[in-house]
Amino acid sequence: MATREEADLALQAHQETLLKNPNVAYISTVARSPEEGVDQNYIIEVGLMEEELEFDTDVRSDAPGLHSGLDFPRIPRYLEIPRKDSAMVADALQGERTIEVEVVVCGDVGIESFLCNRRPAEGGNSCGNPRSNSVGTLGMAFQLDGKVYVLSNWHVLYGNGGSIGDPIIQPGRGDGGTVPSDIIAHNTKGWLDRFRDAAIASVRNPWNSFVAAGTRCFGAIAGFGTATNNMNVNKCGRTTRATSGVVRSTNATVRVRGYPDGSRVFYDQMQLSRMSARGDSGSVIQEQQGNRVVGLLFAGSKSSTFANKIERIFKTSGTNVEYDAETIPEPVLDLRD
């Protein structure tokens, strides 16, 4: 039985040797569920990309001939635990100063792209209208009157000729999304006015096959709040993923280029420190403390990021409620034009 400290010592001592085996994907210290009356027991877990051809039963990591005839080490059943003075104690078979190794076949470990097809898709993933090659970010899922919707920008879901009823695909067309296989929702309503570049789309049924609550960077969303100057905030977006910033102003007037009718002026906007890039449009802005949504990112420059205030889109009296065994925000939607 090994403690956490002993497991960490063993990992540090043996990880470079184990990684010489090209089949090893990861090595970690893992706690087993404690038995009644017994302290926590730790093991070393080794993840393999493919099934190991030979797993050495009841041998120590320094057993003679363990690596004979191989270009890389096999995975031993036990690893010796070094003492803090680096001295080793020998008898693995009796479990003295050794730690058990457990093998898991995990497959390849790779980066998780925010641009690929993901089911269910959380806030932060690529999405778009297939009428256009442009892509943006799925901001968040929310529910209203027993139906689930996704929130993003008007220019992401409607821009370049989009209309009510259009399919929304995840990922966006520019990231390889196609119709009909990648359809997750259909346009329901969009706002492009003095205060908002926002849109919602109703999610296909069953909703939790297509979208999930929260963002993939920061997990569950804790309802809605109001931004204040100097507030620390986060966002999870398609291009720059998880970033942090500061609210520099809660009363900004900004001229934004790139709309079908040219540039537009937006009033009463949030100005943030630079925390985004092209393709992050549609991300929700969240408090660092509390994880509530306070804004919807829609534009940026070399020095700043800009967001609609969430209270311009939702009445912030909305709360989180249980829906099909998941907690998902239920705002009061302001449908005024």
QUICOR-V512107 format. One record per residue. RES is the residue in one small letter. NEAR is the number of other C-alpha atoms within 12 Angstrom. D_CENTER is the distance of its C-alpha to the mean C-alpha in Angstrom with 1 decimal. Layout:
((RES/NEAR/D_CENTER) (RES/NEAR/D_CENTER))
This chain:
((m/28/35.1) (a/33/33.0) (t/26/31.5) (r/23/28.2) (e/23/30.2) (e/32/32.0) (a/37/28.9) (d/29/27.4) (l/31/30.8) (a/38/31.0) (l/34/27.6) (q/25/28.6) (a/25/32.0) (h/30/31.1) (q/28/27.7) (e/17/29.2) (t/23/31.8) (l/32/29.5) (l/23/27.3) (k/19/30.5) (n/28/30.0) (p/21/27.9) (n/29/26.8) (v/32/24.8) (a/27/21.0) (y/29/20.3) (i/34/22.5) (s/27/21.5) (t/29/23.4) (v/28/22.8) (a/25/24.6) (r/21/26.6) (s/13/27.4) (p/15/30.6) (e/11/33.9) (e/8/36.1) (g/8/38.0) (v/13/36.1) (d/15/33.8) (q/20/30.2) (n/24/30.5) (y/31/28.2) (i/35/28.0) (i/42/26.6) (e/34/24.2) (v/38/24.3) (g/30/22.0) (l/28/24.0) (m/22/23.1) (e/20/26.2) (e/20/28.8) (e/25/31.0) (l/15/34.6) (e/18/36.1) (f/24/34.9) (d/24/37.6) (t/20/38.7) (d/23/40.2) (v/29/40.3) (r/34/39.4) (s/38/37.3) (d/28/40.6) (a/24/42.7) (p/9/45.4) (g/14/44.6) (l/23/41.0) (h/24/40.0) (s/12/43.4) (g/9/43.3) (l/14/39.5) (d/11/37.8) (f/20/34.9) (p/30/34.7) (r/37/34.3) (i/44/32.2) (p/35/34.5) (r/30/34.6) (y/40/34.9) (l/45/34.2) (e/41/36.6) (i/41/35.4) (p/27/36.9) (r/21/38.7) (k/16/37.8) (d/9/40.9) (s/14/39.5) (a/13/42.3) (m/22/41.5) (v/23/43.0) (a/23/44.0) (d/21/44.2) (a/27/41.0) (l/22/42.8) (q/17/43.6) (g/22/40.1) (e/22/41.5) (r/28/39.0) (t/37/36.7) (i/44/33.3) (e/40/32.4) (v/40/30.1) (e/28/28.1) (v/32/26.8) (v/24/23.9) (v/21/23.6) (c/20/19.9) (g/17/20.3) (d/18/18.8) (v/15/15.8) (g/10/14.1) (i/8/11.4) (e/15/8.6) (s/20/9.6) (f/35/8.1) (l/33/11.8) (c/27/12.6) (n/28/13.4) (r/30/10.8) (r/25/12.5) (p/29/11.7) (a/40/9.5) (e/43/7.3) (g/51/7.9) (g/50/7.0) (n/52/8.3) (s/50/11.9) (c/58/14.8) (g/55/18.4) (n/48/22.0) (p/39/23.7) (r/26/26.8) (s/28/25.3) (n/25/23.7) (s/32/21.7) (v/42/18.0) (g/52/15.7) (t/55/12.5) (l/62/12.0) (g/53/12.0) (m/54/12.0) (a/49/14.0) (f/48/17.2) (q/37/20.4) (l/28/24.0) (d/15/27.2) (g/19/25.6) (k/26/23.6) (v/37/20.0) (y/40/19.1) (v/55/16.3) (l/58/16.8) (s/56/16.8) (n/45/19.7) (w/45/23.2) (h/43/23.2) (v/54/20.1) (l/52/21.4) (y/39/25.1) (g/33/26.0) (n/22/28.6) (g/20/30.5) (g/27/28.0) (s/26/29.4) (i/23/28.9) (g/20/28.2) (d/30/26.6) (p/35/23.8) (i/48/20.2) (i/50/18.5) (q/47/15.0) (p/44/14.7) (g/39/17.3) (r/32/20.7) (g/25/20.4) (d/30/17.5) (g/23/19.6) (g/32/19.1) (t/26/22.5) (v/21/24.5) (p/17/25.0) (s/20/22.5) (d/33/19.3) (i/37/20.4) (i/45/18.2) (a/43/20.2) (h/35/23.4) (n/36/24.2) (t/29/25.8) (k/31/26.5) (g/34/26.0) (w/31/27.2) (l/28/28.4) (d/23/30.8) (r/21/31.7) (f/32/28.7) (r/39/26.0) (d/42/24.1) (a/47/22.2) (a/44/22.0) (i/45/21.0) (a/44/21.1) (s/37/21.9) (v/38/19.8) (r/24/21.7) (n/18/22.8) (p/17/21.7) (w/31/18.8) (n/30/16.4) (s/21/17.0) (f/32/15.4) (v/43/12.8) (a/39/11.1) (a/43/11.3) (g/38/9.1) (t/42/5.9) (r/35/2.4) (c/32/3.5) (f/32/6.6) (g/24/7.2) (a/28/10.6) (i/42/12.6) (a/31/16.1) (g/38/18.2) (f/37/19.7) (g/32/21.5) (t/30/23.7) (a/39/23.0) (t/23/25.7) (n/22/26.9) (n/18/25.4) (m/27/22.4) (n/26/19.4) (v/41/16.3) (n/42/12.6) (k/54/10.8) (c/47/7.5) (g/45/9.3) (r/45/10.2) (t/30/12.4) (t/28/11.8) (r/35/8.0) (a/30/8.1) (t/31/11.8) (s/27/14.4) (g/28/17.8) (v/29/20.9) (v/35/22.6) (r/25/25.9) (s/26/27.5) (t/27/27.3) (n/22/30.2) (a/25/29.8) (t/20/31.6) (v/29/30.1) (r/22/31.4) (v/25/28.7) (r/17/29.7) (g/19/28.6) (y/23/29.4) (p/16/31.8) (d/14/34.6) (g/11/33.9) (s/13/32.7) (r/21/32.1) (v/23/32.4) (f/28/30.0) (y/25/31.2) (d/26/29.9) (q/38/26.5) (m/42/24.1) (q/40/24.4) (l/44/21.7) (s/28/21.8) (r/28/20.4) (m/37/16.6) (s/38/16.0) (a/30/17.4) (r/28/18.6) (g/39/16.0) (d/46/13.9) (s/49/16.4) (g/50/15.3) (s/56/12.4) (v/55/13.2) (i/54/14.6) (q/48/14.1) (e/33/16.4) (q/27/15.5) (q/18/18.0) (g/21/17.4) (n/30/14.1) (r/35/16.4) (v/49/16.0) (v/43/18.9) (g/51/18.6) (l/50/17.6) (l/52/17.3) (f/53/19.9) (a/45/21.7) (g/29/22.0) (s/20/24.7) (k/14/25.3) (s/16/25.5) (s/25/23.6) (t/40/20.8) (f/48/22.0) (a/53/20.7) (n/49/22.5) (k/40/23.1) (i/43/21.4) (e/30/24.9) (r/35/26.2) (i/39/24.1) (f/35/23.9) (k/23/26.4) (t/27/24.5) (s/19/26.5) (g/26/23.9) (t/25/22.4) (n/27/19.9) (v/23/21.6) (e/15/21.3) (y/22/21.0) (d/17/21.3) (a/10/20.1) (e/22/16.9) (t/24/16.9) (i/38/16.2) (p/40/17.6) (e/33/21.2) (p/36/22.5) (v/24/26.1) (l/27/25.9) (d/22/28.4) (l/18/29.9) (r/14/32.5) (d/15/33.1))
